[in-house]
Amino acid sequence: MQNQKSSSSASATSSIVAFEADWHPDLGCKLEVFPRSFPLLDQVFWPDLASFLQDRCSRQMMYYPASASAWSVQVIFHEKQQCWSAALFQDAEVVLQRSGDSLAALSQELPK
């Protein structure tokens, strides 16, 4: 699994890098559209592989910062539309939701 250490604000604004298809023997091709990390709120959010869900319409996964936090991000890839949705949570409350054609563009609409 990737390094889950906290990063500085400078690296929190870096570009999004997706998983490689050969990253994991079982999940690699399913995860290849998802980012390895998600920069948000001056933190880096890391994927929770146990939260990965897939059906015929979408794939989704939750992301959390390395340190204890009330914040989390749900990232959804919609298969048929080939588009993304992201929801920012503070505890169980949805604070912000956005959708877009690319994950990079979508991430620009979320708070840094």
ZATORVO-461793 format. One record per atom (N, C-alpha, C, O): residue in three letters; atom name; x, y, z. Coordinates in steps of 0.05 Angstrom, whole numbers, plus 5000, padded with zeros to 4 digits. Example, Ala and Ser with C-alpha at 12.3 -4.5 7.8 and 13.67 -1.06 7.14 Angstrom:
// residues 2
lodo, fike, px, py, pz
ALA, N, 5264, 4886, 5156 .
ALA, CA, 5246, 4910, 5156 .
ALA, C, 5264, 4934, 5156 .
ALA, O, 5285, 4934, 5169 .
SER, N, 5257, 4955, 5142 .
SER, CA, 5273, 4979, 5143 .
SER, C, 5258, 5001, 5157 .
SER, O, 5268, 5023, 5161 .
This chain:
// residues 112
lodo, fike, px, py, pz
MET, N, 5017, 4976, 5000 .
MET, CA, 5000, 5000, 5000 .
MET, C, 5018, 5025, 5000 .
MET, O, 5040, 5024, 5011 .
GLN, N, 5007, 5046, 4988 .
GLN, CA, 5023, 5071, 4986 .
GLN, C, 5029, 5083, 5013 .
GLN, O, 5016, 5077, 5033 .
ASN, N, 5049, 5100, 5014 .
ASN, CA, 5057, 5113, 5038 .
ASN, C, 5035, 5132, 5047 .
ASN, O, 5025, 5147, 5031 .
GLN, N, 5027, 5130, 5073 .
GLN, CA, 5005, 5146, 5082 .
GLN, C, 5014, 5167, 5102 .
GLN, O, 4998, 5175, 5119 .
LYS, N, 5038, 5176, 5100 .
LYS, CA, 5048, 5198, 5117 .
LYS, C, 5035, 5224, 5109 .
LYS, O, 5028, 5228, 5086 .
SER, N, 5032, 5242, 5129 .
SER, CA, 5022, 5268, 5123 .
SER, C, 5042, 5283, 5106 .
SER, O, 5066, 5279, 5108 .
SER, N, 5032, 5300, 5089 .
SER, CA, 5049, 5316, 5071 .
SER, C, 5044, 5345, 5076 .
SER, O, 5024, 5353, 5088 .
SER, N, 5063, 5361, 5067 .
SER, CA, 5060, 5390, 5070 .
SER, C, 5039, 5401, 5052 .
SER, O, 5029, 5388, 5034 .
SER, N, 5031, 5426, 5056 .
SER, CA, 5011, 5439, 5040 .
SER, C, 5020, 5440, 5011 .
SER, O, 5003, 5438, 4993 .
ALA, N, 5046, 5443, 5006 .
ALA, CA, 5055, 5445, 4978 .
ALA, C, 5049, 5419, 4963 .
ALA, O, 5040, 5420, 4940 .
SER, N, 5053, 5396, 4976 .
SER, CA, 5047, 5371, 4962 .
SER, C, 5017, 5365, 4961 .
SER, O, 5008, 5350, 4945 .
ALA, N, 5002, 5378, 4979 .
ALA, CA, 4973, 5374, 4979 .
ALA, C, 4960, 5386, 4954 .
ALA, O, 4938, 5379, 4947 .
THR, N, 4974, 5404, 4941 .
THR, CA, 4963, 5417, 4917 .
THR, C, 4974, 5404, 4891 .
THR, O, 4970, 5414, 4869 .
SER, N, 4989, 5382, 4894 .
SER, CA, 5001, 5370, 4870 .
SER, C, 4979, 5357, 4853 .
SER, O, 4957, 5353, 4862 .
SER, N, 4986, 5349, 4829 .
SER, CA, 4967, 5338, 4811 .
SER, C, 4959, 5310, 4820 .
SER, O, 4974, 5296, 4835 .
ILE, N, 4936, 5301, 4810 .
ILE, CA, 4925, 5275, 4817 .
ILE, C, 4938, 5254, 4800 .
ILE, O, 4939, 5257, 4775 .
VAL, N, 4948, 5232, 4812 .
VAL, CA, 4960, 5210, 4798 .
VAL, C, 4942, 5185, 4804 .
VAL, O, 4937, 5178, 4827 .
ALA, N, 4934, 5172, 4782 .
ALA, CA, 4916, 5149, 4785 .
ALA, C, 4932, 5123, 4791 .
ALA, O, 4956, 5122, 4785 .
PHE, N, 4918, 5104, 4802 .
PHE, CA, 4930, 5077, 4806 .
PHE, C, 4938, 5065, 4779 .
PHE, O, 4925, 5070, 4759 .
GLU, N, 4959, 5050, 4778 .
GLU, CA, 4967, 5035, 4754 .
GLU, C, 4950, 5009, 4754 .
GLU, O, 4943, 4998, 4775 .
ALA, N, 4944, 4999, 4730 .
ALA, CA, 4927, 4975, 4727 .
ALA, C, 4941, 4951, 4740 .
ALA, O, 4927, 4932, 4749 .
ASP, N, 4968, 4950, 4741 .
ASP, CA, 4982, 4928, 4752 .
ASP, C, 4989, 4932, 4781 .
ASP, O, 5005, 4917, 4793 .
TRP, N, 4978, 4953, 4794 .
TRP, CA, 4984, 4959, 4822 .
TRP, C, 4977, 4937, 4841 .
TRP, O, 4991, 4931, 4860 .
HIS, N, 4955, 4923, 4836 .
HIS, CA, 4945, 4901, 4853 .
HIS, C, 4935, 4879, 4835 .
HIS, O, 4921, 4885, 4816 .
PRO, N, 4941, 4854, 4841 .
PRO, CA, 4933, 4832, 4824 .
PRO, C, 4902, 4829, 4820 .
PRO, O, 4893, 4820, 4799 .
ASP, N, 4887, 4835, 4841 .
ASP, CA, 4858, 4833, 4839 .
ASP, C, 4843, 4859, 4834 .
ASP, O, 4824, 4860, 4819 .
LEU, N, 4852, 4880, 4847 .
LEU, CA, 4838, 4906, 4846 .
LEU, C, 4850, 4925, 4825 .
LEU, O, 4837, 4946, 4819 .
GLY, N, 4873, 4920, 4815 .
GLY, CA, 4887, 4939, 4798 .
GLY, C, 4870, 4950, 4775 .
GLY, O, 4869, 4975, 4772 .
CYS, N, 4858, 4933, 4759 .
CYS, CA, 4842, 4944, 4736 .
CYS, C, 4817, 4958, 4745 .
CYS, O, 4807, 4975, 4731 .
LYS, N, 4807, 4951, 4769 .
LYS, CA, 4783, 4965, 4779 .
LYS, C, 4790, 4992, 4791 .
LYS, O, 4774, 5011, 4790 .
LEU, N, 4814, 4994, 4802 .
LEU, CA, 4822, 5019, 4815 .
LEU, C, 4836, 5039, 4795 .
LEU, O, 4841, 5062, 4803 .
GLU, N, 4843, 5030, 4771 .
GLU, CA, 4860, 5046, 4754 .
GLU, C, 4849, 5074, 4747 .
GLU, O, 4864, 5091, 4739 .
VAL, N, 4824, 5078, 4750 .
VAL, CA, 4813, 5105, 4745 .
VAL, C, 4814, 5123, 4770 .
VAL, O, 4812, 5147, 4768 .
PHE, N, 4819, 5111, 4793 .
PHE, CA, 4819, 5126, 4819 .
PHE, C, 4846, 5138, 4825 .
PHE, O, 4867, 5127, 4818 .
PRO, N, 4846, 5161, 4839 .
PRO, CA, 4871, 5173, 4847 .
PRO, C, 4884, 5158, 4870 .
PRO, O, 4871, 5146, 4887 .
ARG, N, 4911, 5158, 4870 .
ARG, CA, 4926, 5145, 4892 .
ARG, C, 4923, 5162, 4918 .
ARG, O, 4925, 5151, 4940 .
SER, N, 4918, 5187, 4915 .
SER, CA, 4913, 5205, 4937 .
SER, C, 4896, 5228, 4927 .
SER, O, 4895, 5233, 4902 .
PHE, N, 4885, 5243, 4945 .
PHE, CA, 4867, 5265, 4937 .
PHE, C, 4874, 5289, 4954 .
PHE, O, 4869, 5290, 4978 .
PRO, N, 4886, 5310, 4942 .
PRO, CA, 4893, 5334, 4958 .
PRO, C, 4868, 5352, 4963 .
PRO, O, 4854, 5358, 4944 .
LEU, N, 4864, 5359, 4988 .
LEU, CA, 4840, 5374, 4995 .
LEU, C, 4844, 5386, 5023 .
LEU, O, 4856, 5373, 5040 .
LEU, N, 4834, 5410, 5027 .
LEU, CA, 4835, 5424, 5053 .
LEU, C, 4863, 5424, 5065 .
LEU, O, 4866, 5419, 5089 .
ASP, N, 4883, 5429, 5049 .
ASP, CA, 4911, 5430, 5058 .
ASP, C, 4920, 5403, 5070 .
ASP, O, 4938, 5403, 5087 .
GLN, N, 4907, 5381, 5062 .
GLN, CA, 4914, 5355, 5072 .
GLN, C, 4915, 5336, 5047 .
GLN, O, 4907, 5343, 5025 .
VAL, N, 4926, 5312, 5052 .
VAL, CA, 4925, 5292, 5031 .
VAL, C, 4906, 5270, 5042 .
VAL, O, 4911, 5259, 5063 .
PHE, N, 4886, 5263, 5026 .
PHE, CA, 4867, 5242, 5033 .
PHE, C, 4876, 5217, 5018 .
PHE, O, 4882, 5217, 4994 .
TRP, N, 4875, 5194, 5033 .
TRP, CA, 4884, 5169, 5022 .
TRP, C, 4861, 5150, 5019 .
TRP, O, 4842, 5151, 5035 .
PRO, N, 4862, 5132, 4999 .
PRO, CA, 4839, 5114, 4994 .
PRO, C, 4836, 5093, 5016 .
PRO, O, 4856, 5083, 5027 .
ASP, N, 4812, 5087, 5022 .
ASP, CA, 4805, 5065, 5040 .
ASP, C, 4796, 5042, 5022 .
ASP, O, 4773, 5041, 5014 .
LEU, N, 4814, 5024, 5016 .
LEU, CA, 4808, 5002, 4998 .
LEU, C, 4785, 4985, 5007 .
LEU, O, 4771, 4973, 4991 .
ALA, N, 4781, 4983, 5033 .
ALA, CA, 4758, 4967, 5044 .
ALA, C, 4731, 4980, 5037 .
ALA, O, 4711, 4966, 5038 .
SER, N, 4731, 5005, 5030 .
SER, CA, 4706, 5019, 5023 .
SER, C, 4700, 5017, 4993 .
SER, O, 4678, 5027, 4985 .
PHE, N, 4717, 5006, 4977 .
PHE, CA, 4713, 5004, 4948 .
PHE, C, 4688, 4988, 4942 .
PHE, O, 4684, 4965, 4952 .
LEU, N, 4670, 5000, 4926 .
LEU, CA, 4645, 4986, 4918 .
LEU, C, 4643, 4989, 4887 .
LEU, O, 4650, 5010, 4876 .
GLN, N, 4632, 4968, 4875 .
GLN, CA, 4628, 4969, 4846 .
GLN, C, 4602, 4955, 4839 .
GLN, O, 4596, 4934, 4849 .
ASP, N, 4587, 4968, 4822 .
ASP, CA, 4563, 4954, 4810 .
ASP, C, 4565, 4960, 4780 .
ASP, O, 4585, 4971, 4770 .
ARG, N, 4544, 4954, 4765 .
ARG, CA, 4546, 4957, 4736 .
ARG, C, 4545, 4986, 4727 .
ARG, O, 4551, 4993, 4704 .
CYS, N, 4537, 5004, 4746 .
CYS, CA, 4535, 5032, 4739 .
CYS, C, 4558, 5050, 4748 .
CYS, O, 4564, 5071, 4736 .
SER, N, 4571, 5042, 4770 .
SER, CA, 4591, 5059, 4782 .
SER, C, 4612, 5044, 4798 .
SER, O, 4608, 5020, 4805 .
ARG, N, 4634, 5058, 4804 .
ARG, CA, 4654, 5049, 4823 .
ARG, C, 4658, 5072, 4843 .
ARG, O, 4658, 5095, 4834 .
GLN, N, 4661, 5065, 4868 .
GLN, CA, 4664, 5087, 4888 .
GLN, C, 4682, 5078, 4911 .
GLN, O, 4685, 5054, 4916 .
MET, N, 4694, 5098, 4923 .
MET, CA, 4712, 5093, 4945 .
MET, C, 4714, 5118, 4963 .
MET, O, 4711, 5140, 4953 .
MET, N, 4719, 5113, 4988 .
MET, CA, 4722, 5135, 5008 .
MET, C, 4752, 5141, 5011 .
MET, O, 4769, 5123, 5008 .
TYR, N, 4758, 5166, 5017 .
TYR, CA, 4785, 5175, 5022 .
TYR, C, 4786, 5190, 5049 .
TYR, O, 4767, 5205, 5056 .
TYR, N, 4807, 5185, 5064 .
TYR, CA, 4810, 5197, 5091 .
TYR, C, 4839, 5208, 5094 .
TYR, O, 4858, 5198, 5082 .
PRO, N, 4842, 5229, 5110 .
PRO, CA, 4869, 5238, 5116 .
PRO, C, 4884, 5218, 5134 .
PRO, O, 4871, 5202, 5148 .
ALA, N, 4910, 5219, 5134 .
ALA, CA, 4926, 5199, 5150 .
ALA, C, 4922, 5203, 5180 .
ALA, O, 4921, 5184, 5195 .
SER, N, 4918, 5228, 5189 .
SER, CA, 4914, 5233, 5217 .
SER, C, 4884, 5234, 5223 .
SER, O, 4868, 5238, 5205 .
ALA, N, 4877, 5230, 5248 .
ALA, CA, 4848, 5231, 5256 .
ALA, C, 4835, 5257, 5247 .
ALA, O, 4846, 5278, 5252 .
SER, N, 4812, 5254, 5235 .
SER, CA, 4798, 5278, 5225 .
SER, C, 4768, 5272, 5222 .
SER, O, 4760, 5249, 5218 .
ALA, N, 4752, 5293, 5223 .
ALA, CA, 4724, 5290, 5218 .
ALA, C, 4718, 5291, 5188 .
ALA, O, 4695, 5286, 5180 .
TRP, N, 4738, 5297, 5172 .
TRP, CA, 4734, 5300, 5143 .
TRP, C, 4738, 5274, 5128 .
TRP, O, 4755, 5258, 5135 .
SER, N, 4722, 5270, 5107 .
SER, CA, 4726, 5248, 5088 .
SER, C, 4715, 5256, 5061 .
SER, O, 4700, 5276, 5058 .
VAL, N, 4723, 5242, 5040 .
VAL, CA, 4715, 5247, 5013 .
VAL, C, 4705, 5221, 5000 .
VAL, O, 4718, 5201, 5002 .
GLN, N, 4682, 5222, 4988 .
GLN, CA, 4671, 5200, 4973 .
GLN, C, 4676, 5206, 4943 .
GLN, O, 4667, 5227, 4933 .
VAL, N, 4690, 5189, 4929 .
VAL, CA, 4695, 5193, 4901 .
VAL, C, 4681, 5171, 4885 .
VAL, O, 4684, 5147, 4891 .
ILE, N, 4665, 5179, 4865 .
ILE, CA, 4649, 5160, 4849 .
ILE, C, 4655, 5164, 4819 .
ILE, O, 4655, 5186, 4809 .
PHE, N, 4661, 5142, 4806 .
PHE, CA, 4665, 5142, 4777 .
PHE, C, 4640, 5129, 4765 .
PHE, O, 4634, 5106, 4770 .
HIS, N, 4625, 5144, 4748 .
HIS, CA, 4601, 5135, 4735 .
HIS, C, 4608, 5122, 4709 .
HIS, O, 4617, 5136, 4690 .
GLU, N, 4605, 5096, 4707 .
GLU, CA, 4614, 5080, 4684 .
GLU, C, 4601, 5089, 4657 .
GLU, O, 4616, 5096, 4638 .
LYS, N, 4575, 5090, 4656 .
LYS, CA, 4561, 5096, 4630 .
LYS, C, 4567, 5125, 4621 .
LYS, O, 4571, 5129, 4597 .
GLN, N, 4566, 5144, 4639 .
GLN, CA, 4571, 5172, 4631 .
GLN, C, 4600, 5179, 4630 .
GLN, O, 4607, 5200, 4619 .
GLN, N, 4618, 5161, 4640 .
GLN, CA, 4646, 5167, 4641 .
GLN, C, 4652, 5194, 4654 .
GLN, O, 4667, 5210, 4644 .
CYS, N, 4639, 5198, 4677 .
CYS, CA, 4643, 5223, 4692 .
CYS, C, 4646, 5217, 4722 .
CYS, O, 4643, 5194, 4730 .
TRP, N, 4652, 5238, 4737 .
TRP, CA, 4659, 5235, 4765 .
TRP, C, 4640, 5251, 4783 .
TRP, O, 4628, 5271, 4775 .
SER, N, 4637, 5242, 4808 .
SER, CA, 4624, 5257, 4829 .
SER, C, 4642, 5255, 4854 .
SER, O, 4655, 5235, 4858 .
ALA, N, 4642, 5276, 4869 .
ALA, CA, 4656, 5276, 4895 .
ALA, C, 4639, 5290, 4915 .
ALA, O, 4626, 5310, 4910 .
ALA, N, 4639, 5279, 4939 .
ALA, CA, 4625, 5291, 4962 .
ALA, C, 4644, 5294, 4985 .
ALA, O, 4658, 5275, 4993 .
LEU, N, 4645, 5318, 4996 .
LEU, CA, 4661, 5324, 5019 .
LEU, C, 4644, 5321, 5044 .
LEU, O, 4623, 5334, 5046 .
PHE, N, 4652, 5305, 5063 .
PHE, CA, 4637, 5301, 5088 .
PHE, C, 4652, 5312, 5112 .
PHE, O, 4677, 5311, 5113 .
GLN, N, 4637, 5323, 5131 .
GLN, CA, 4648, 5328, 5157 .
GLN, C, 4631, 5312, 5176 .
GLN, O, 4608, 5317, 5180 .
ASP, N, 4643, 5291, 5187 .
ASP, CA, 4629, 5270, 5201 .
ASP, C, 4608, 5258, 5181 .
ASP, O, 4616, 5249, 5160 .
ALA, N, 4583, 5257, 5188 .
ALA, CA, 4563, 5246, 5171 .
ALA, C, 4548, 5266, 5153 .
ALA, O, 4531, 5259, 5137 .
GLU, N, 4556, 5291, 5155 .
GLU, CA, 4543, 5313, 5141 .
GLU, C, 4557, 5319, 5114 .
GLU, O, 4581, 5322, 5113 .
VAL, N, 4542, 5319, 5092 .
VAL, CA, 4553, 5327, 5066 .
VAL, C, 4556, 5357, 5066 .
VAL, O, 4537, 5372, 5069 .
VAL, N, 4581, 5366, 5063 .
VAL, CA, 4587, 5395, 5063 .
VAL, C, 4587, 5406, 5035 .
VAL, O, 4580, 5429, 5030 .
LEU, N, 4596, 5390, 5015 .
LEU, CA, 4599, 5399, 4988 .
LEU, C, 4597, 5375, 4969 .
LEU, O, 4608, 5354, 4975 .
GLN, N, 4583, 5379, 4946 .
GLN, CA, 4583, 5358, 4925 .
GLN, C, 4589, 5371, 4899 .
GLN, O, 4580, 5394, 4893 .
ARG, N, 4604, 5357, 4882 .
ARG, CA, 4611, 5367, 4856 .
ARG, C, 4612, 5344, 4836 .
ARG, O, 4617, 5321, 4844 .
SER, N, 4607, 5349, 4811 .
SER, CA, 4609, 5330, 4789 .
SER, C, 4624, 5342, 4766 .
SER, O, 4624, 5366, 4763 .
GLY, N, 4636, 5325, 4750 .
GLY, CA, 4651, 5335, 4727 .
GLY, C, 4660, 5312, 4709 .
GLY, O, 4659, 5289, 4716 .
ASP, N, 4670, 5320, 4685 .
ASP, CA, 4679, 5301, 4665 .
ASP, C, 4706, 5289, 4671 .
ASP, O, 4711, 5266, 4663 .
SER, N, 4722, 5304, 4686 .
SER, CA, 4749, 5293, 4693 .
SER, C, 4753, 5297, 4723 .
SER, O, 4744, 5316, 4734 .
LEU, N, 4768, 5279, 4734 .
LEU, CA, 4774, 5281, 4763 .
LEU, C, 4792, 5305, 4768 .
LEU, O, 4789, 5319, 4789 .
ALA, N, 4810, 5312, 4750 .
ALA, CA, 4828, 5335, 4754 .
ALA, C, 4812, 5361, 4754 .
ALA, O, 4816, 5378, 4771 .
ALA, N, 4793, 5364, 4736 .
ALA, CA, 4776, 5387, 4735 .
ALA, C, 4758, 5389, 4760 .
ALA, O, 4754, 5410, 4771 .
LEU, N, 4747, 5366, 4767 .
LEU, CA, 4731, 5365, 4791 .
LEU, C, 4746, 5373, 4816 .
LEU, O, 4736, 5388, 4833 .
SER, N, 4770, 5364, 4819 .
SER, CA, 4786, 5370, 4842 .
SER, C, 4792, 5400, 4844 .
SER, O, 4797, 5410, 4866 .
GLN, N, 4793, 5414, 4822 .
GLN, CA, 4797, 5443, 4822 .
GLN, C, 4774, 5458, 4834 .
GLN, O, 4777, 5481, 4843 .
GLU, N, 4750, 5446, 4834 .
GLU, CA, 4726, 5459, 4845 .
GLU, C, 4723, 5454, 4875 .
GLU, O, 4706, 5466, 4887 .
LEU, N, 4740, 5437, 4886 .
LEU, CA, 4738, 5431, 4914 .
LEU, C, 4757, 5449, 4930 .
LEU, O, 4778, 5457, 4919 .
PRO, N, 4752, 5454, 4956 .
PRO, CA, 4769, 5472, 4971 .
PRO, C, 4797, 5460, 4975 .
PRO, O, 4800, 5436, 4981 .
LYS, N, 4817, 5477, 4971 .
LYS, CA, 4845, 5468, 4975 .
LYS, C, 4852, 5469, 5003 .
LYS, O, 4874, 5463, 5010 .
